[in-house]
Amino acid sequence: MTSTPAWRAWLRFPIDNWPSRIYLLLVVAAVVFAAVDSTITGPDASFSAIYMLILTAPISLLATIPLLGVAVGALFNATIIGALAHLARARR
């Protein structure tokens, strides 16, 4: 009998399903867009950082360090999305 490593069991919900992966890719795209836009137009010239904050709300809005809040919020939301996807598959 093969046992799943502990780290793999913890990462099952956030990254081991397609809905969570697509969500995390959207968050990464929003962070890259904000980084590129802030280097081109300056740090306060546009609202490009709002996209990454909205995608990872409500956790990112509670954090005092924005990029850390985005990372924690993205993992939290991906875990919820993964758990719901797992629940939907289990009910079939």
C-alpha positions as CSV (number, residue, x, y, z in Angstrom):
1,M,0.0,0.0,0.0
2,T,1.4,3.3,-1.0
3,S,0.9,6.3,1.3
4,T,0.6,9.8,0.1
5,P,3.3,12.2,1.4
6,A,2.1,14.7,4.0
7,W,3.0,17.7,1.7
8,R,1.0,16.2,-1.1
9,A,-2.0,15.7,1.0
10,W,-1.9,19.3,2.1
11,L,-1.6,20.6,-1.5
12,R,-4.4,18.3,-2.8
13,F,-7.1,20.9,-2.7
14,P,-5.3,24.1,-3.7
15,I,-3.4,22.8,-6.8
16,D,-4.4,19.2,-7.6
17,N,-7.5,20.0,-9.7
18,W,-8.2,22.1,-12.8
19,P,-10.5,24.7,-11.3
20,S,-8.0,25.7,-8.7
21,R,-5.2,25.7,-11.2
22,I,-7.1,28.0,-13.6
23,Y,-7.9,30.3,-10.7
24,L,-4.2,30.4,-9.6
25,L,-3.2,31.2,-13.3
26,L,-5.6,34.1,-13.3
27,V,-4.1,35.4,-10.1
28,V,-0.6,35.1,-11.5
29,A,-1.7,36.8,-14.7
30,A,-3.1,39.7,-12.6
31,V,0.1,40.0,-10.6
32,V,2.2,40.0,-13.7
33,F,0.0,42.6,-15.3
34,A,0.2,44.8,-12.2
35,A,4.0,44.4,-12.2
36,V,4.5,45.2,-15.9
37,D,2.0,48.1,-15.7
38,S,3.7,49.6,-12.7
39,T,7.1,49.5,-14.4
40,I,5.8,51.1,-17.6
41,T,3.5,53.8,-16.3
42,G,4.8,54.3,-12.8
43,P,3.5,52.9,-9.5
44,D,0.4,55.1,-9.0
45,A,-0.6,55.9,-12.6
46,S,-3.3,53.2,-12.9
47,F,-5.6,50.8,-11.0
48,S,-3.8,47.7,-12.3
49,A,-3.2,46.4,-8.7
50,I,-6.9,46.4,-8.1
51,Y,-7.4,43.3,-10.3
52,M,-5.1,41.1,-8.1
53,L,-6.8,42.4,-4.9
54,I,-10.3,41.7,-6.2
55,L,-9.4,38.2,-7.4
56,T,-8.0,37.3,-4.0
57,A,-10.6,39.1,-1.8
58,P,-11.5,39.0,1.1
59,I,-8.2,37.8,2.6
60,S,-6.0,40.1,0.5
61,L,-8.1,43.1,1.7
62,L,-7.4,42.2,5.3
63,A,-3.6,42.0,5.0
64,T,-1.3,44.9,5.7
65,I,1.3,43.7,3.2
66,P,-0.4,43.7,-0.2
67,L,1.6,41.1,-2.0
68,L,1.7,38.7,1.0
69,G,-2.1,39.2,1.3
70,V,-2.5,38.3,-2.4
71,A,-0.5,35.1,-2.0
72,V,-2.3,34.0,1.2
73,G,-5.7,35.0,-0.3
74,A,-5.0,33.1,-3.5
75,L,-4.0,29.9,-1.7
76,F,-7.0,30.2,0.6
77,N,-9.5,30.8,-2.3
78,A,-7.8,28.0,-4.3
79,T,-8.3,25.6,-1.4
80,I,-12.0,26.5,-1.2
81,I,-12.4,26.1,-5.0
82,G,-10.6,22.8,-4.8
83,A,-12.7,21.5,-1.9
84,L,-15.9,22.5,-3.8
85,A,-14.6,20.8,-7.0
86,H,-13.8,17.7,-5.0
87,L,-17.2,17.7,-3.3
88,A,-19.0,18.2,-6.7
89,R,-17.1,15.2,-8.1
90,A,-17.8,13.0,-5.1
91,R,-21.6,13.7,-5.4
92,R,-21.8,12.2,-8.9
